[in-house]
Amino acid sequence: MSQRDTPAELIARSNRLGADPRNTNYAGGNTSAKGEVTDPVTSQPTELLWVKGSGGDLGTLTESGLAVLRLDRLRALVDVYPGVEREDEMVAAFDYCLHGRGGAAPSIDTAMHGLVDAPHIDHLHPDSGIALATAADGEALTKECFGDRVAWVDWRRPGFQLGLDIAEVKRRNPQAIGVVLGGHGITAWGDTSEECEAHSLEIIRTAAEFIETHGRAEPFGAVVAGFEALPEAERRAKAAALAPVVRGLASTDAPQLGHFTDSDVVLEFLSREKLRPLAELGTSCPDHFLRTKVRPLVVDLPAGASVEETVVRLKELHAAYREEYAGYYQRHATPESPAMRGADPAIVLVPGVGMFSFGKDKQTARVAGEFYVNAINVMRGAEAVSTYAPIDESEKFRIEYWSLEEAKLQRMPKPKPLAGRVALVTGAGS
């Protein structure tokens, strides 16, 4: 295979996997391939790792979105690894492993792809896989679902140590085609790009079929009288009336744009008896809560409540949400933690009406809603076969206020002065 064939195959595989939301969420997961090239300096064979870089999306990945690293240098980092307490230092070391000019910045998951001994690797966030990963007895369910074909890895924050953990699990389980990562997602591998993709799809499909076959009929509990979805015209009218108020509340700390979703998945969740306890537990996969915050704001009124009643209650719940979020920050912040970024909700759930999601721009607001739909699917799957048990709140905080996540946010372009605002121009008619 030529030097050009390896990244081309990787991009094609990534685009296929990223095009199907059953496989991974927007901008979630990463893929890689290893191959040999001729070093332009020494003229000697050199093994490289091509891996999706930080912040990219699999479905739209191009070659410029790949980080390219020398595998010998990346694996040599094991000898200087200072231990899990200082593993964040290894991300800066990835820059010294890069091959050539250009390409994307290496992501935190680069170690996983370089240290695991497989030519091709996919790390994905499928709803079915995360459902098993967040089940209270996820390890036992993984064994029941896959036998010894897929192994289990206990929750660990993404990073160098997780890469070492997965590499060791693969060494101990040579028959395995991949792993379920507790509280997180899945990783699969293969000797060829085609085999790796097939193994990823097999894990996703098998987990979905297991949940469908073994799951209870109503994992969210019974429908709560009065919380059923309003007729479409009525709920859209109520959403339109509530939208300016909800957006104003969500913009208390910083201007936000909003997106509204009243899909069947959302409306069914809002009508069930487990809505509030499950929403209170929050999301689990890091990609989910980084965009949705650890938990949503849930309006605790029936669908038939008037707009005026709902507005009054929204303001009360928003004040309580801000107080609780500040408490969450204070419970877990250390002197090294970044400052609190804002205490307003990113997701607001209104029974009978739908979901409002918020972000700094239109795309971010829409994607936040998509991620909460992923979270609903995950909770449904976990509750169908077990009990939903996301990672601990302290672990969520460690990721939400991670210094590496903060550095990524600081690198993003600053919004323009009028971004997220509406301008009314008068006197310009002709």
N, C-alpha and C positions, 0 to 999 in steps of 0.2 A: 504494500500500500504506500502511495506517495505521501510526501509531507502535506500536500493540499487535501488529500482524500480524508485524512483523519478529522480535521476540524470541519470539513464539509459534511461528513456523516454525522458528527456530533450536533451540528446546527440543525440538520434535517430531523434528527431524532428529537431534539429539544422542542422544535416547532410543533411536531406531531403531538408530543406529550402535553405541551402547554396549550394546545388548541382545544382540549377537552377539559372542562371544569371539574369533571369527575376525578381527574388525575392530580391536579394541583390548583392552588388559588393564584390569582393575578400576582405576578412578581415573586411568587413563592417557589421554593425549591431551587435546586441547581443540578447540573449534569457535568460529566467530564469524560475525557478520553486520554489515553496515554499512547505515545508513538515515538518512533525513532527518526531523527533527522541528522543531517551532517552539520556539525558545528562550523560556522563560517570562519572562525578564527583558527581552530586546530585541524580542521578537515577530518575530525574523528566523529564516529557515531555518538549521538547524545540523545538521551531519552527525555522527552518533554511531557508535561501535563497541560492540556487545554481544559479550562474549567470556566463555567459561567461566572462572570465577575459580579462584584457587589452592585446591588440595586437593579439588575436587569430582569427582564421577563422572558420566560422560556418560549412563550408563544410567538414572540416577535424578535427573538435573539438573532443577531447577525455576528459576523466575525469580529467586529469592533467591540462587541460585548464580552469577548472571551479574554481571560487572563491566561498568559502563557508562561509557565515556570519550568526551570530545570529540575527534574525529578531527583537527581543526586543531591543537589543542594537543599531541596525541600526536606528530603528524608534525613539529611545530616542534622537538621534542627532537633531531632530526637536527642542527640548527644548533648545539646546545650539547653534542653528544656528545663526550666527552673522549678517546675511543679505547678499543680493546679491553682495554687494561690496567686501565681504570677503569670498565668497562661495568656492573659491579654497582651503581654509583651511580645508574644510570638507573631501577632498580626503585623507589626512593623517589620519583623524579620522576613516576612514573605516578599517584601520589596527587593531584598537582596538575592532572591531566587529567580527573579524575572529574567526571561530570555528575549532579547531584542527590544525594540522600541514600540511604543503605542500599546493598544489593548486596554482592557478595563482593569480597575483596581481589584486585587484579590479579596474575596469575601472571607468572613469568619469561618465558613465551612470548607475552606481550601484544604485544611489539614485532613479532614475526612477523606477527601478525594485522593490526596497524595499518599497517605499512610496506609490506606486499605489496599491490599495486594490484589488488584483486579484491573484489567485493561480498561473497562468501561463501568461507570458508576452513575446511578440516578438517585438523587435525594428529593423526595416529593412530599406534598402535604395533601393527600387524598382524604376526603371526608370519611370513607369507610376505614381506612387505615388509622386515622386519628381516633375514630370511635373506639377501636380496640385499644389504642394507646392510652386512652383516658378512662377506660373502664377500671373499676376498683380491683378486679381480678384480671387485669389485662395480660399478665404473663401466662396465666393458666389458659385463658381464652385463646391466646396466640398459639399455644401448644395444641389445643383442641382443634383449632381452625386449620393449622398448617402442618401439624406433626413436626418432624425435624427439618422440614424444608425451609422454614423461616424461623430465625432465632429472635430472642428478646434482649433489648438493652435497656437497663434502668434509666430513668430520667437523669439527664445531665445537661447543663446549659451548653449551647453550641460553642465549640472552641477546640483547642488543640487536644485536650484530654478526651473529649468525645471521639475525636478521630482515633486516638490510641485505643479507646475502649472498643470501638467497632472493629478495628483491625484485629484485636485480640479475640473477639467473639468469632470473627470469620476464621481465624487460625484454628480455634477449638471446634469449629463446626464446618468442616470442609464440604459437606454435602449441601449446605444452606445456599439459597439463591439471594438472600437478603435478610433484613432485620426490621422489626417494629421497634421504634424508639419511644420509650415510655413518655407520655404526655406531649408528644411532638409530631411524629410522622413515620415515614418509612425510608429505607435505603435498600436499593437492589444493585446487583452487579452482574457482569457477564464477560465472557471471553471475546465476544464480538459486540458491535453496536446493536445488531439485530437481537442477539440473545439478551442483552441487558434490557432493552425495551420490552421484550417479551416477558422477562421476569418481573419487571415493574408492573406491567398490565396484569400478569397472573396474580400478584399479591393484591392489587386493588380489586380485581374481579372476585377473587376467592373470599376476601374479607366482606365484600358487599353481599355475596351469595350466602355466606355464613350468617350474617345479621338478618337477612331476609328469611332464611330457613329456621333459625333458632330464636328469633326475636319475638317478644310479646306483641300483641296486636295494637295496644294503645300505650306506647312508652311514655307519653306525656300525661297520662291519666285521662280522666273523663272530661268531657266538655263542661264548662262552668256556665250555668244558665245566665243569660244576659251578656255574656262575653263573646258570643258568636259574631262573625263578620257582618257588618251592616251591608245592605244592598250597595252595589258598586256606585251608583250615582250619589247616594246618601253619604257613603264614606269618603268619596272624593270631595264632596262639598265641605264636609267637616274637616278634612285634611287641609283644604285650601284656607279655611277660616283659622285653623290652628297654626299653620306654617309660619306666619310672621312672628307670632308669639314665641314659638319653639325656637326659631332661629335667633331671635333676640336673646333668649335665655342662654342658648348655646354659644353666643358671641360675647358673653359678659367679659371674658378675659382677652379675647382677640376676635376680630371679625371672621365669621365662618360662612361658607356656602352650604346649602342643604340639598338633600336628595330624598325623594319619597318612594317607598316600596310597599305595595300591598299585594304581593304574590301569595299564592295559596300556602306556600311553606310558612311564610310569616304569619298570616292570619290564623292558620291552624294552631301554631305555637301559642299565639296570644289568647286563644280561646280555652286553653287547657289548664287543669288544676295545678300542674307542676311549673307553670310559667314563672311565678315569683321565686320559688326556692332554687330553680335551675339558673335563672338569670342572676340571682344573688351569688351563686358559685363562680360566675364569670367564665370567660373563655380560657383555653389552655395553650394551644399552639402559639408560639411566640409571634408568628406572622399575624395571627388573629388579634391578640390584645394590643399589639403595637399600633394597630389601626382603629380598634374599637374601644380602647381603654379596658380596664380589667372587668368592668361590668356596665350594663346599660342603666338608664333611668326608665323605670316601668311605672306607667300610670295605673293606679289601683282603683279605677272607676269602671263600671260597666259600659258597654258600647252605647247604651242609650242616654248616658249623661249629656247634658247640654254643653254647648261650646263654652258658655260662661262658667259653668261648674268645672269643666275640664281645665280652663285657663287658671282659675283660682287654685286648683289642686296642683297643676303643673308648677306654679310659682312656689308653692310650699315644698314640693318634692325636689325642685331644683335647689332650693336653699339647703335642704337636708343632704342632697347629693354632694354639693360643694363642701359642706362640713365633713362628710364622711371621707371624701377624697383627700382633703387636707389631713384628716386623721390617718389615712392609709400612708400618705407621704411621711408624716411624722413618726409613725410606728417603725418604719424601715429605713429611713434616710440616715446616712452617716455623714461625718464632716466632709467626705470626699464626693458626696452625691451632687449631681447638677441641681440647680434651683428647680422648684416645682414649675412645670410648664403651663399649667392651667387646670382649673378644677371643674370645668364644665363637661357635661357628657358628650360623647361622640355619637351615641346611639340613644334614641328615645322611642320607646314602644308604647303605642296607644291601642288597647284592646278594641276590636271591632273596626279599627281604622287602618292601622299599618305601622310602618317603621320610618322614622326620620333619621337620616345619618348625616354627619357633618364633617367638613374638612376645610383646609385652607383654600381649595379651589374645587371646581366642578368634578374633576376626575377623582380627587381624593375623597370627596363626599360620597360619590357613587361606589368607589372601591370599598370604603368602610362598610357600606350596606351589604355589598357582596360578601365581605368577610364575615359579617354577622349571620348571613344566611348559611355560610359554611359552618359556623359555630352551632347553629340550630340543628343542622344535619348531623354534626358530630354528637351533640347531646342526645338526639333521637336514637342514633345507633348505639351509643353506650348504654342508655337507659333500656333499650330493647333487649339487650343480652346480659346486662349487669346493672351497675350503678355508676352514674357519671361522677368521676373523681379527678378533677383537674389538678394541675400542679399547685403547690402551696402559694399563698399570697406573697410570701417573702421572696419566692423565686420569681414571681411575676414582676415584683418591684426591681429585683436585680437586673432584669432584662430591660424593663421600661426605662429605667434610669441608669443603664449601663454606660460607662464612659465611651465605649466604642459606638454605641447608638447615638450618644450625644454628639460625638465627633462627626458622624454621618449627617446629622441634622444641621450642624454648623457649616458643613460644606455646601449645603443646598443654597441656590440663589435666593437672595432676600426678595420678598414680594414688592411689587411696585407700589407707589404711594396710594393709588386708588384701587388696588386689587381687592376684590370681594365687596366693593361698594357700588351703589347705583348712582349715576350722575344724570341729572335732569337739565337739559340745555333748553333755554327759552330765548325767544327773540331772534331765532335763526331761520325762521320761515322765509320762503321766497315767493 
